[in-house]
Amino acid sequence: MSARATFRTKLASLVLPPGIDASVKPLLVGRALRGLCDGYVAVLLPAYLLGLGFGQFSVGLISSVTLIGSALGTILVGLVGSRFSQRRLLMLAAVLMAATGLGFAVLTSLWPLLIVAFVGTLNPSSGDVSVFLPLEQARLADAATPEARTALFARYSLVGAFSAAIGALAAALPAWISAHADVSFLAAMRWMFVIYALTGIALWALYTRLPKPHPQSTAPTTPLGPSRHIVIRLAMLFSIDAFAGGLVVNALLSLWLMQRFGMSPGAAGQFFFWAGLLTTASQLAAVPLARKIGLLNTMVFTHIPSSAFLIAAAFAPSLALTLLLLLARSALSQMDVPTRTAFVMAVVTPAERTAAASLTAVPRSLAAAVSPVLAGGLMAMGWIGAPPLACGVLKIGYDLAILTAFRRIKPLN
């Protein structure tokens, strides 16, 4: 084999290791495109809503309604996922994304925006909470061998984290456009939602390239069978983690930094870029660490220190120290994402994966939907440090609980 062929083989193994079907490439590209949009939307959303004349409570309310809609959409996916092809449902979700961007670009009143937030795909958080998630997770799990599954989910999470970091930098574009063109800052932000809509159209075209399912080779799916009790226990614990995370979703963390230290959207975007790069690096580190200490231990023993950093940030007296602590948190806080997904897929049977992905995501979304409006209310009342403090304490409690409940559970596949 020539040196060039050897290099190409090694490069291909880095992108898709052995044991992973090449049909997952459109899903990884799609995750990157969605991550770019999620990155700048989470930073710009509070500034955009404040520019439309809404207050802190309304920012939290729209974030909550968005997450509630995502949860109900995920429930629907869990109910109908076995009746329709994942390819068709992904294409439908892409159309919904295009409509969401268009709605936020043209509407200016609270109630219409709440409706679009409820039925749409907007993501105010640092992770993926949309209806895309359970569909893509189930398809990814089917496309990898058990040995390669964690590596594939790590790459999936890595792509999302890195693209979201790049997208966060794009939050500075409206200010640059406003300064160099005869366009108001609010109008420039509105165009970012138009780009969000165009990305939805691009995703639809991308998902048309996914292979169509072959009826004779499609494994039967079941809502939940032998793994029901495990999934229910996981879902209950995940909801605690999600409720805590909803207190500091990126949109609210951006608002917190703007209100407490007077950061501009552009400066906040630069912070989320570097935080996203650290998150990306942690996704890579999660794979070898999980091989050495196990999926569950990786989830817990990287999560607890990250929560401690968040608690410290709530009391930090200066912007520099606060950002340093938040960056330290970012280097650890998302290492549980690929390992958590791989753990769920490993403790259920293959026929239950779509339902398990959906039904563990639903309580997360519902729980996370309650907390942003609570956090917005606390900040509006002047208790600006309460959300990150409560988030850190609750997450540590979740970590200890899941370690106690599942330390003896062995993967099935």
Wavefront OBJ file of the C-alpha trace (Angstrom):
o trace
v 0.000 0.000 0.000
v 1.361 3.456 -0.969
v 2.000 6.197 1.570
v -0.904 8.225 0.152
v -3.293 5.270 0.425
v -2.118 4.607 3.992
v -2.737 8.269 4.900
v -6.226 8.143 3.411
v -7.009 4.972 5.332
v -5.866 6.521 8.618
v -7.807 9.706 7.905
v -10.947 7.717 7.131
v -10.571 5.765 10.384
v -10.407 9.043 12.316
v -13.638 10.252 10.707
v -15.401 6.871 10.857
v -13.607 4.137 12.808
v -14.001 0.471 11.833
v -17.393 -0.958 12.707
v -19.391 2.097 11.577
v -21.476 2.172 8.402
v -20.729 5.036 6.002
v -24.461 5.822 5.716
v -24.160 7.922 8.912
v -22.207 10.680 7.127
v -25.318 12.750 6.216
v -26.353 12.628 9.877
v -22.970 13.977 10.987
v -23.092 16.744 8.365
v -26.645 17.583 9.407
v -25.607 17.726 13.058
v -22.869 20.177 12.109
v -25.287 22.456 10.260
v -27.759 22.436 13.134
v -24.942 23.073 15.599
v -23.857 26.190 13.717
v -27.363 27.607 13.975
v -27.857 26.554 17.608
v -24.561 28.219 18.499
v -25.516 31.721 17.417
v -29.235 31.444 18.237
v -28.517 30.647 21.909
v -26.355 33.789 22.182
v -28.505 36.147 20.108
v -31.946 35.069 21.323
v -31.931 37.109 24.574
v -30.505 40.180 22.820
v -33.054 39.808 20.004
v -35.983 39.480 22.401
v -34.758 42.410 24.505
v -34.462 44.401 21.272
v -38.094 43.605 20.479
v -39.039 45.131 23.821
v -39.439 42.002 25.961
v -38.067 41.579 29.480
v -35.997 38.937 31.258
v -39.071 36.943 32.224
v -40.182 36.749 28.587
v -36.750 35.456 27.562
v -37.091 32.661 30.109
v -40.707 32.027 29.097
v -39.884 31.614 25.404
v -36.984 29.324 26.303
v -39.303 27.203 28.439
v -42.019 27.010 25.788
v -39.395 25.973 23.241
v -38.287 23.079 25.425
v -41.875 22.027 26.206
v -42.622 21.867 22.489
v -39.465 19.839 21.895
v -40.515 17.394 24.614
v -43.980 16.886 23.149
v -42.493 16.506 19.684
v -40.157 13.866 21.046
v -43.121 12.027 22.595
v -44.786 12.038 19.185
v -41.636 10.642 17.602
v -41.590 7.858 20.174
v -45.213 6.983 19.381
v -44.994 7.056 15.593
v -41.312 6.250 15.116
v -42.079 2.587 14.494
v -44.701 3.389 11.828
v -42.731 5.769 9.626
v -39.177 5.673 8.353
v -36.606 7.722 10.232
v -35.620 9.290 6.911
v -39.122 10.656 6.330
v -39.413 11.985 9.884
v -36.015 13.697 9.624
v -37.100 15.399 6.405
v -40.267 16.592 8.134
v -38.216 17.951 11.042
v -36.051 19.893 8.562
v -39.174 21.529 7.108
v -40.218 22.462 10.654
v -36.800 24.034 11.221
v -37.216 26.210 8.110
v -40.639 27.358 9.315
v -39.241 28.158 12.778
v -36.541 30.433 11.422
v -39.003 32.235 9.193
v -41.433 32.718 12.081
v -38.839 34.317 14.365
v -37.624 36.502 11.497
v -41.018 38.079 10.743
v -43.014 37.994 14.004
v -42.639 40.636 16.714
v -45.474 39.951 19.202
v -45.104 37.677 22.203
v -47.975 35.251 21.640
v -47.173 34.443 17.994
v -43.518 33.933 18.963
v -44.587 31.626 21.780
v -46.577 29.526 19.292
v -43.626 29.270 16.909
v -41.317 28.438 19.820
v -43.708 25.699 20.944
v -44.099 23.921 17.594
v -40.639 24.727 16.221
v -37.077 23.502 16.576
v -35.357 26.450 18.227
v -32.703 25.348 20.729
v -31.763 27.760 23.543
v -29.468 25.273 25.278
v -25.908 24.024 24.855
v -27.007 20.523 23.826
v -29.399 19.124 21.256
v -32.978 18.967 22.541
v -34.879 18.876 19.260
v -36.966 16.153 17.598
v -33.928 15.407 15.440
v -32.161 13.843 18.417
v -33.993 10.519 19.045
v -34.289 9.851 15.310
v -30.585 10.358 14.713
v -29.522 8.500 17.852
v -31.487 5.377 16.924
v -30.130 5.411 13.383
v -26.564 5.897 14.636
v -26.900 3.029 17.118
v -28.057 0.679 14.348
v -25.132 1.708 12.126
v -22.362 0.774 14.581
v -21.097 -2.359 16.252
v -21.210 -2.380 20.088
v -17.434 -1.804 20.208
v -17.648 1.250 17.947
v -20.865 2.746 19.312
v -19.330 5.007 21.964
v -16.781 6.307 19.433
v -19.577 7.103 16.971
v -21.669 8.932 19.569
v -18.550 10.818 20.655
v -17.995 11.970 17.072
v -21.648 12.920 16.791
v -21.427 14.984 19.986
v -18.043 16.374 18.968
v -19.395 17.585 15.624
v -22.290 19.264 17.405
v -20.101 20.902 20.041
v -17.482 22.155 17.587
v -20.014 23.531 15.117
v -21.911 25.206 17.969
v -18.648 26.847 19.040
v -18.131 28.197 15.520
v -21.763 29.267 15.453
v -21.304 31.207 18.695
v -18.690 33.346 16.936
v -21.312 34.164 14.317
v -23.251 35.967 17.057
v -20.889 38.895 16.427
v -22.048 39.226 12.795
v -25.122 41.433 13.466
v -22.980 44.042 15.261
v -20.419 43.967 12.426
v -23.121 44.273 9.764
v -24.810 47.084 11.661
v -21.511 48.978 11.939
v -20.535 48.559 8.263
v -23.908 48.795 6.519
v -27.019 50.911 6.730
v -28.828 48.244 8.769
v -30.027 48.390 12.363
v -28.712 45.893 14.882
v -32.202 44.425 15.305
v -32.621 43.967 11.551
v -29.220 42.306 11.316
v -30.206 39.864 14.063
v -33.436 39.157 12.196
v -31.436 38.046 9.161
v -29.692 35.452 11.313
v -33.058 33.749 11.728
v -33.493 33.817 7.956
v -30.190 31.928 7.723
v -31.623 29.478 10.267
v -34.595 28.899 7.936
v -32.339 28.386 4.909
v -30.346 25.832 6.885
v -33.552 23.882 7.435
v -34.036 23.726 3.666
v -30.431 22.537 3.247
v -31.045 19.816 5.836
v -34.110 18.612 3.959
v -31.995 18.222 0.815
v -29.303 16.436 2.828
v -31.698 13.951 4.421
v -33.068 12.971 1.018
v -29.658 11.317 0.487
v -30.154 8.925 3.382
v -30.720 5.367 2.167
v -34.348 4.298 2.119
v -35.179 1.444 4.495
v -35.610 -2.059 3.127
v -38.769 -3.608 4.618
v -37.312 -7.092 4.561
v -34.232 -5.988 6.533
v -35.914 -3.661 9.012
v -35.951 -5.063 12.528
v -39.312 -4.951 14.280
v -39.625 -2.136 16.751
v -41.466 -2.125 20.044
v -42.383 0.790 22.315
v -40.647 -0.730 25.360
v -40.415 -4.312 26.508
v -37.896 -6.031 28.778
v -35.968 -2.805 29.381
v -38.984 -0.796 30.541
v -37.982 -0.510 34.205
v -34.401 0.469 33.389
v -35.527 3.149 30.934
v -38.075 4.577 33.374
v -35.466 4.843 36.138
v -32.993 6.460 33.753
v -35.637 8.883 32.513
v -36.491 9.975 36.055
v -32.850 10.621 36.904
v -32.142 12.333 33.597
v -35.037 14.700 34.310
v -33.258 15.936 37.454
v -30.116 16.624 35.456
v -32.113 18.357 32.723
v -34.076 20.515 35.164
v -30.790 21.684 36.642
v -29.276 22.315 33.209
v -32.342 24.310 32.162
v -31.465 26.900 34.804
v -28.339 27.818 32.826
v -29.163 27.060 29.181
v -26.887 29.048 26.892
v -29.530 31.680 26.195
v -29.930 32.352 29.917
v -26.208 32.070 30.616
v -25.684 34.662 27.892
v -28.356 36.854 29.502
v -26.719 36.327 32.914
v -23.333 37.494 31.620
v -24.908 40.478 29.854
v -26.904 41.543 32.918
v -24.227 40.898 35.556
v -21.115 42.128 33.749
v -22.495 44.107 30.787
v -21.071 41.767 28.138
v -22.043 42.455 24.530
v -23.515 39.686 22.333
v -20.267 39.617 20.354
v -18.132 39.176 23.468
v -20.515 36.510 24.779
v -20.237 34.764 21.429
v -16.437 34.708 21.734
v -16.732 33.164 25.190
v -19.110 30.469 23.963
v -16.708 29.763 21.085
v -13.846 28.942 23.457
v -16.206 27.075 25.767
v -17.379 25.068 22.768
v -13.821 24.200 21.773
v -13.174 22.852 25.265
v -16.404 20.880 25.064
v -15.283 19.469 21.713
v -11.966 18.314 23.162
v -13.767 16.687 26.070
v -15.907 14.636 23.683
v -12.739 13.072 22.283
v -11.354 12.403 25.743
v -14.585 10.697 26.812
v -14.012 7.678 24.542
v -10.655 6.389 25.893
v -11.701 7.331 29.421
v -14.902 5.279 29.081
v -12.891 2.301 27.853
v -10.688 2.545 30.942
v -13.180 3.268 33.741
v -16.551 2.468 32.145
v -19.453 4.496 30.745
v -21.185 5.195 34.051
v -18.017 6.207 35.916
v -17.091 8.570 33.085
v -20.537 10.155 33.278
v -20.361 10.728 37.028
v -16.740 11.494 37.848
v -16.372 14.164 35.174
v -19.756 15.730 35.917
v -19.274 16.389 39.637
v -16.179 18.642 39.246
v -17.870 20.586 36.446
v -20.803 21.336 38.767
v -18.394 22.490 41.461
v -16.883 24.973 38.984
v -20.363 26.311 38.169
v -21.170 26.822 41.853
v -17.906 28.722 42.275
v -18.719 30.888 39.227
v -21.959 31.991 40.890
v -19.900 33.619 43.663
v -16.934 34.847 41.582
v -16.403 38.599 42.108
v -14.966 39.454 38.670
v -15.740 38.752 35.029
v -12.304 37.234 34.384
v -12.604 34.724 37.240
v -16.190 33.904 36.299
v -15.246 33.154 32.698
v -12.258 31.075 33.824
v -14.477 28.940 36.052
v -17.092 28.559 33.335
v -14.411 27.476 30.860
v -13.169 24.886 33.363
v -16.742 23.664 33.625
v -17.016 23.418 29.838
v -13.926 21.205 29.713
v -15.765 18.565 31.778
v -19.515 19.146 31.676
v -20.273 17.437 28.349
v -18.129 14.332 28.684
v -21.237 12.533 29.889
v -23.155 13.226 26.658
v -21.743 10.498 24.356
v -21.252 8.112 27.259
v -24.821 8.644 28.488
v -26.241 7.966 25.034
v -24.049 4.899 24.570
v -25.073 3.659 28.038
v -28.787 3.945 27.215
v -28.341 2.142 23.892
v -26.258 -0.573 25.559
v -28.726 -1.453 28.331
v -31.776 -1.903 26.050
v -32.477 -4.377 23.279
v -31.961 -3.228 19.659
v -35.724 -3.233 18.984
v -36.275 -0.778 21.848
v -33.644 1.795 20.893
v -35.885 4.352 19.168
v -38.391 4.224 22.033
v -35.613 4.351 24.635
v -33.964 7.344 22.965
v -37.294 9.123 22.781
v -38.585 8.244 26.248
v -35.341 9.178 28.001
v -35.253 12.457 26.079
v -38.868 13.416 26.847
v -38.530 13.831 30.641
v -35.269 15.687 30.053
v -37.013 18.161 27.767
v -40.052 18.529 30.016
v -37.944 19.049 33.124
v -35.621 21.451 31.323
v -38.643 23.362 30.040
v -39.759 24.357 33.536
v -36.484 25.800 34.748
v -35.698 28.590 32.218
v -38.840 30.547 33.114
v -37.991 29.990 36.804
v -34.441 31.205 36.210
v -35.713 34.231 34.272
v -38.061 35.077 37.138
v -35.284 34.776 39.718
v -33.028 37.039 37.668
v -35.830 39.574 37.195
v -36.269 39.617 41.001
v -32.576 40.401 41.459
v -31.438 36.924 42.562
v -28.997 36.744 39.700
v -26.664 34.153 41.236
v -29.415 31.708 42.229
v -29.762 29.817 38.898
v -26.110 28.680 38.546
v -25.906 27.835 42.255
v -29.063 25.699 42.156
v -27.935 24.069 38.922
v -24.621 22.933 40.390
v -26.140 21.544 43.584
v -28.878 19.612 41.759
v -26.447 18.144 39.232
v -24.171 16.803 41.956
v -27.193 15.157 43.570
v -28.122 13.594 40.221
v -24.608 12.211 39.726
v -24.565 10.525 43.111
v -28.060 9.100 42.562
v -27.355 7.572 39.138
v -24.089 6.068 40.351
v -25.883 4.412 43.252
v -28.789 3.141 41.135
v -26.883 1.760 38.118
v -23.412 0.786 39.214
v -24.337 -2.936 39.030
v -26.211 -2.790 35.687
v -24.296 -4.556 32.895
v -24.643 -3.611 29.186
v -26.665 -6.036 27.044
v -24.874 -5.270 23.771
l 1 2 3 4 5 6 7 8 9 10 11 12 13 14 15 16 17 18 19 20 21 22 23 24 25 26 27 28 29 30 31 32 33 34 35 36 37 38 39 40 41 42 43 44 45 46 47 48 49 50 51 52 53 54 55 56 57 58 59 60 61 62 63 64 65 66 67 68 69 70 71 72 73 74 75 76 77 78 79 80 81 82 83 84 85 86 87 88 89 90 91 92 93 94 95 96 97 98 99 100 101 102 103 104 105 106 107 108 109 110 111 112 113 114 115 116 117 118 119 120 121 122 123 124 125 126 127 128 129 130 131 132 133 134 135 136 137 138 139 140 141 142 143 144 145 146 147 148 149 150 151 152 153 154 155 156 157 158 159 160 161 162 163 164 165 166 167 168 169 170 171 172 173 174 175 176 177 178 179 180 181 182 183 184 185 186 187 188 189 190 191 192 193 194 195 196 197 198 199 200 201 202 203 204 205 206 207 208 209 210 211 212 213 214 215 216 217 218 219 220 221 222 223 224 225 226 227 228 229 230 231 232 233 234 235 236 237 238 239 240 241 242 243 244 245 246 247 248 249 250 251 252 253 254 255 256 257 258 259 260 261 262 263 264 265 266 267 268 269 270 271 272 273 274 275 276 277 278 279 280 281 282 283 284 285 286 287 288 289 290 291 292 293 294 295 296 297 298 299 300 301 302 303 304 305 306 307 308 309 310 311 312 313 314 315 316 317 318 319 320 321 322 323 324 325 326 327 328 329 330 331 332 333 334 335 336 337 338 339 340 341 342 343 344 345 346 347 348 349 350 351 352 353 354 355 356 357 358 359 360 361 362 363 364 365 366 367 368 369 370 371 372 373 374 375 376 377 378 379 380 381 382 383 384 385 386 387 388 389 390 391 392 393 394 395 396 397 398 399 400 401 402 403 404 405 406 407 408 409 410 411 412 413
